[in-house]
């Protein structure tokens, strides 16, 4: 994809996200960047999530707005989701990855957004918004693993990773997770920004990369290993 993807570990729109989110806007190539915040995953408070995001990016200098795409019908209505196709940055908030996946998978909305990314825009998501972009994702409510959107092939995102111990996580992944994946443990207020095979760590925390029985820790400004 000519455009870039942002995988954020959570706590979006809060103190500590500023440099990361400025970089997300910068790589869109436009100043001010037109940012559309989409709170599909925020099932318990989409209005607040959308307002927080639009306000946050506006303070950072973005031309920000919100799109209340909350149900499948919205994702199938080109007139409804048209603003997202004109954005420089489309940003999915956190919340329920299951609901986000069910709402946008194989939808006209997703196809249109990916076409925009092909043209140079940025698609970013935090926590649930990042989880759905991998090949597989862990279901917080039901447990187990399911196929996700596959926008980042061969990868699964583990958000809010600052809460977890690397050795324990590695052991759990080897016992219960699908084999053959690279797992990105992304701290809150931290992201992986780039394209498959070319990822940069941005934000105020760390990213842990799990491959097989090994793991490596990367800090802001580091490039991740190639190959995923």
WOMO-V386796 format. One record per helix or strand of 3 or more residues. SS is the DSSP state (A for helix, B for strand). FROM is the first residue (numbers start at 1). TO is the last residue. Records with the same first field share a line. If there is no record, write none. Layout:
SS=FROM-TO / FROM-TO
This chain:
B=4-8 / 34-38 / 63-67 / 89-92 / 122-126 / 136-138 / 145-147 / 155-158 / 182-186 / 190-195 / 198-203 / 206-211 / 214-219
A=18-26 / 46-59 / 72-75 / 78-85 / 97-104 / 108-118 / 128-131 / 161-163 / 166-176
